Amino acid sequence: MPAINIRTTLPGPKSQAVLDRRDAAVSRASFRSTPVVAASAHNATVTDVDGNTFIDFTAGIGTLNVGHTPTEVVAALQAQAADLIHLCAIVGTYEPYIALAEKLNALVPIDGPKKTFLSNSGAEGVETAIKMARAYTGRPAIVTYEGAYHGRTLLTLSLTSKYALFKKSFGPFAPEIYRVPYPYAYRCPHCRHAGACNLTCFEDLERALLAHVDPAAVAAIIIEPVQGEGGFIPADYEYLRRLRQLCDKHGIVLIADEVQAGFCRTGRWFSFEHSGIQPDLVVMAKSIAAGMPLAAVTGKAAVVDAPHLGGLGSTFGGNPLACVAALKSIELMERENLNQRAEQIGETLMGRFRAWQERFPIIGDVRGLGAMCAVEFVVGPGDRTPNTDAPLKIVGEAYKRGLLLIRAGLYSNCVRTLVPLTIGDAELDEGLDVLEASIAAVA
Ligand SMILES: Cc1ncc(COP(=O)(O)O)c(C=O)c1O
């Protein structure tokens, strides 16, 4: 039996009523990818308030690698809520916070002693990592990347790229931030016409440390080993290895932002593992806690301990409910071997994407790592001009057919797939059939 079940015109009447209230009550700046109004969601499906059921290829923008409302996480939340909803880690201590820190210290593959600090969101995690790096090095500057997305608070927005959508009218931004090109093979200005990558883009970074900022003033380089909002672009592994060497040479803290790519999405616990490097700090959020708001920074104990006593804190960070949800989610990922499942899902996705690339001239590039895969749309064959209309139309067509999708990319010209890693093969194929029909309708 198909998972998708559309019974009304879309959006249905009850959904439309809530959408009208949203328009009246909520800031118009809050974008929504689809008009779905959710009533409930389980594993890889979402049912709206009119009783229509959709397959979800967004997983709460990558927060639900273990699927919607996993029974064991729900039970852990219910049991914890009955005993202790909140205390605040500044006021006192509760065991789930400590158990989670211990678990993350064991899970994050960095040699030597490690420590952890918990907060609420990816942006707060990134801010915390920057504070740690500055306190540790005594230096001000941060190097970040074109296409990067690190959040929307003022410091993280300063690190984030993509001006028109995220940053317009919100400046001035934080000082001492230097931006270099990301190793984006499909749009590399150096190698695109040369036929083979020779990592000339790494020289852009080395030149920036001559031309724009003294490496002795750089506290941290922050990188998404697979760019998320930027369009699901895996960084070249050799680039990451050279980056590690460069940070070692200049005493710079290397921060891996694993907020979107972490927790099995790419077939490893963290996407940097594919390259064999070890960052100094790892920022995690999204799928760490099955949709509960939680972020963590785990890394070398000396760096995590660098801020002064009282220098880090948060009213809600590491809330007991979020901690038990994270502990249970990690247990599920281990038990269900979601790393292996991510690899399988990735093979299915890339198999279909490659076939579509042959069929649809508006598909320029298909790429991914594990189950973090995307399709990049262009104007036509032999013309890589970004096609910024197609993804929005495809997301709309998919919604009409019962599939939830979101875009990505510096040019908003990609469709990304963030399939819950617990999805069954039948639902995965059904969702992909809808995606193919939606691309066909637009192409
Ligand atoms: C790589 C990365 N870092 C940081 C963030 C910010 O996370 P949050 O929205 O939880 O603040 C995101 C969000 O999409 C992200 O993808």
The ligand as an ORCA input file, in Angstrom:
! r2SCAN-3c Opt
* xyz 0 1
  C      25.905     23.437      9.207
  C      24.970     24.227     10.089
  N      25.447     24.915     11.121
  C      24.652     25.611     11.931
  C      23.299     25.679     11.715
  C      22.409     26.487     12.620
  O      21.628     25.634     13.400
  P      20.315     26.183     14.137
  O      19.311     26.480     13.087
  O      19.932     25.039     15.042
  O      20.741     27.389     14.903
  C      22.742     24.960     10.646
  C      21.296     25.007     10.361
  O      20.805     24.647      9.335
  C      23.592     24.208      9.803
  O      23.126     23.522      8.760
*
